[in-house]
Amino acid sequence: MSTDSEDVLFQSHLSSRTYILNRPNKLNALDESMLNTLRPKIVEFAAADLCKLIIGRGNGRAFCAGGDVASVVRQAAHPSTRPRAVDFFKREFEMDYLLASLGKPYVAIMDGITMGGGAGLCMQAPFRIATENTKFAMPETKIGYSPDVGASAFLARLDGALGPYLALTSETIVGREVYELGLATHFVPSASVPALLRALEALEEPSWETVDAVVEAWYEGAGDTGEAKLSAFAQTGHGHPQTQTPAHTGRLARPSGPHTGAVRAALDAAFSYRSVADILDALLLLSHRSSLPDAALDVGFRNFTREEVVEAEAWARRTREALGARSPTSLVVALEAQRRGREALERGGNVLREALGMELGVATAFVNGASPDFATGVRAVLIDKLPKDQRPAWEPSDIEAINEDEIIKKFFDESSPFFDPKPQLDIPKEFAERPISDPNRYALPSEKEIESVIRGSHRTSGDFGMTVEELVDKCERDLAPGSRKSRRTKGGIREKVVDVVRRKCEVEEEGKWVKWRG
């Protein structure tokens, strides 16, 4: 047991080992000392035969609010201390890799603020528990930097264009939606976390499936949210056929978060573009969708009510305004990192190590002055506390003045002068040889998995079409972790399936059969 005055505490119960970040007055922000304390204990936990479960959590109202970037910027300002700034990123990224390759169940309790460097500690965990208190963000573009700690892997693996959206906007995702979007694998009420921890610590043989079952048992649904906005594809007002309404529309309520329905359709449409300028143009067009006649609405918006389209229009205006406040250089770097991360996922291999190596190069370039915006942003936002309605003095100030090819060469080209010297990750052999834990193994099914069931390409698909109800039941049965063995389901699957159907499908023959659009 550690003393309460230390920045990182450690506990041991039977087969479990727990680290507790303990700088509550600093929202558990990671500094050099904490990394130095945490690393040897994580190495010890991974090697110990008696340790079969690792738990990470934070004291106070944060799991971890990020890294101590103010100290990094101060070190980067002087050539004599600049290597220490680069070394901080190196050690931070190495810590993230170690936690991803423990070879044992790892549970991260995201009860509170989980941002930036804090996300790096938990986003590769196979068990990531969100609560109503969770506030997740990668806020780096607000300070003239770019999402790191593996974000080009863990954001890139999210459904649709959520990764680029979160990377560029620095949007904060709150509560249950952290789970619904796939950032967490489980949702548990904050009041239940102490009892959940006791249940986990009491496990003598905490296998992966046992840990999942224990955590899932504490899941709490959204409850009665009032009249379901779905109404199972009832008449939308756009002149399209009304489909059947199930007897219990509450069973098919959509997810609770704001990034669903028409807003999510707009998000995917805008952030699928490959340049920041094109994303801004798309958001401008989307901000006027409600003024179009029904017949001119994109196919992807025709399953939504006029009110929902207006909601998406307002979202597009807010999002475009938010991007206008971010560092143009950071936006270009963040989007390119997400593009490369998605390509790495498609290639396969050790995606996390590739992502962290690339991001270490980006961090090195920022520290070595490839852009002044990192220092400008940290000083304005974190030190001078610039009012939120004011914008730091970014250079260049506008996206129109950006030379994207030049920025990409500075931050991603191996011959960039700002990589001199470019450090390499130092991963212990025993960790390098272990496979990376699958971060989606116990999460809600991906949109691609749901698509495979609808199209009939999933291994459990039959030869016949399905109604919305039948599809929901099948996905809940066949896509839940461990469902084929234990017949357990997973909370939140049906809500996600219904939202995917609304955005991606048509329901044919008077509402009976679901068909993937396109």
Buried (B, 14 or more C-beta within 10 A) or exposed (E): EBEEEBBBBBBBBBBBBBBBBBBEEBBBBBBBEBBEBBBEBBBEBBEEEEBBBBBBBBBBBBBBBBBBBBBBBBBBBEEEEBBBBBBBBBBBBBBBBBBBBBBBBBBBBBBBBBBBBBBBBBBBBBBBBBBBBBBBBBBBBBBBBBBBBBBBBBBBBBBBBBBBBBBBBBBBBBBBBBBBBBBBBBBBBBEBBEEBBEBBBEBEEBEBBBBBBBBBEBBBBBEEEEEBBBBBBBEBEBEBEBBBBBEEBEBBBBBBBBBBBBBBBBBBBBBBBEBBBEBBBBBEEBBEBBEEEBEEBEEBBBBBBBEBBBBBBEBBBBBBEBBEBBBBBBBBBBBBBBBBBBEBBEEEEBBBBBBBBBBBBBBBBBBBBBBBBBBBBBBBBBEEEBEEEEBBEBBBEEBEEBEBEEBBBBBBEEEBEBBEEBBEBEBBEEBEEBEBBEBBEBBBBBBEBBBBBBEEEBEEBEEEBBBBBBBBBBBBBBBBBBBEEEEBBBBBBBBBBBBBBBBBBBBEEEBBBBBBEE
